[in-house]
Amino acid sequence: MVDAALKMEGEDSATTAQGFGAAIGGIGTERFQIEDIATKNNIPIFAIVIKQSVKEAITLMTKDIADKADDVRSQIYEMIHDNTTPGQTVLLIGVGNTMGVPQ
């Protein structure tokens, strides 16, 4: 999953972090359901988040964040390569503003 995350005070915008679990905002209902089904079916969930401020989260994508797209794409390819074998199925979910990044 790829999503935006609010940055902490002092952190730079457009930095990335990798982790495990459903990277999706909100109250947690969807996150719980996704992780529950994935756990029951032994499906690993890997996540990449791009950090941004509250202002950046509710306005147009900034140049710094848009410029990070190539780096994030490389991280996605590396994550897939490191955690799958040929013939396995991968589902890549871009949440929120990540849907606006051109292919």
C-alpha positions as CSV (number, residue, x, y, z in Angstrom):
1,M,0.0,0.0,0.0
2,V,1.2,3.5,-0.7
3,D,-0.3,6.5,1.1
4,A,0.5,9.9,2.5
5,A,1.2,10.3,6.2
6,L,1.3,13.4,8.4
7,K,4.8,14.4,9.2
8,M,6.0,15.1,12.7
9,E,7.2,18.5,13.7
10,G,10.7,19.1,12.4
11,E,10.5,16.4,9.7
12,D,10.9,17.3,6.1
13,S,8.0,16.9,3.7
14,A,8.3,14.3,0.9
15,T,10.4,11.9,3.1
16,T,9.3,8.3,3.0
17,A,9.0,5.5,5.5
18,Q,8.4,1.8,4.9
19,G,6.6,-0.6,7.2
20,F,4.0,-3.4,7.6
21,G,0.2,-3.3,7.7
22,A,-2.5,-1.3,6.0
23,A,-1.4,2.3,5.3
24,I,-4.7,4.0,5.3
25,G,-6.1,6.9,7.3
26,G,-9.4,7.3,8.9
27,I,-10.9,5.9,12.1
28,G,-9.4,2.4,11.5
29,T,-12.4,0.3,10.5
30,E,-11.1,-0.3,6.9
31,R,-7.6,-0.8,8.2
32,F,-8.8,-3.5,10.7
33,Q,-10.9,-5.3,8.0
34,I,-8.0,-5.3,5.5
35,E,-5.5,-6.6,8.1
36,D,-8.0,-9.2,9.5
37,I,-8.6,-10.7,6.1
38,A,-4.9,-10.6,5.2
39,T,-3.9,-12.2,8.5
40,K,-6.5,-15.0,8.1
41,N,-5.2,-15.7,4.6
42,N,-1.4,-15.3,5.3
43,I,-1.2,-12.3,3.0
44,P,1.6,-10.0,3.9
45,I,0.9,-6.2,3.7
46,F,3.9,-3.9,3.1
47,A,3.5,-0.2,3.2
48,I,5.3,2.9,2.0
49,V,4.1,6.3,3.2
50,I,5.1,9.8,1.9
51,K,5.2,12.3,4.7
52,Q,3.5,15.7,4.4
53,S,2.0,18.5,6.4
54,V,-1.7,19.0,7.1
55,K,-1.7,21.8,4.6
56,E,-0.1,19.7,1.9
57,A,-2.6,16.9,2.6
58,I,-5.6,19.1,1.8
59,T,-4.2,21.1,-1.2
60,L,-2.7,20.3,-4.5
61,M,0.3,18.0,-4.6
62,T,3.5,20.0,-4.1
63,K,6.5,19.8,-6.5
64,D,8.6,18.2,-3.7
65,I,6.1,15.4,-3.2
66,A,5.5,14.9,-6.9
67,D,9.3,14.7,-7.5
68,K,9.4,11.9,-5.0
69,A,7.3,9.6,-7.2
70,D,10.3,8.1,-9.1
71,D,12.0,7.2,-5.7
72,V,8.8,5.7,-4.4
73,R,8.4,3.7,-7.6
74,S,11.9,2.3,-7.1
75,Q,11.1,1.4,-3.5
76,I,8.0,-0.4,-4.7
77,Y,9.9,-2.4,-7.3
78,E,12.6,-3.3,-4.7
79,M,10.0,-4.3,-2.1
80,I,8.2,-6.6,-4.6
81,H,11.5,-8.1,-5.8
82,D,12.7,-8.8,-2.2
83,N,9.4,-10.3,-1.0
84,T,8.0,-12.3,-3.9
85,T,9.0,-15.0,-6.2
86,P,8.2,-15.2,-10.0
87,G,4.6,-16.1,-10.6
88,Q,3.2,-14.7,-7.4
89,T,0.4,-12.2,-7.5
90,V,1.0,-8.6,-6.2
91,L,-1.8,-6.1,-5.5
92,L,-0.5,-2.6,-5.3
93,I,-2.9,-0.2,-3.7
94,G,-2.4,3.6,-4.0
95,V,-4.5,5.4,-1.4
96,G,-5.7,9.0,-1.7
97,N,-3.4,11.4,-3.5
98,T,-1.2,8.7,-4.8
99,M,-3.9,8.0,-7.3
100,G,-3.0,11.3,-8.9
101,V,0.6,10.3,-9.8
102,P,0.8,9.7,-13.5
103,Q,2.1,6.3,-14.7
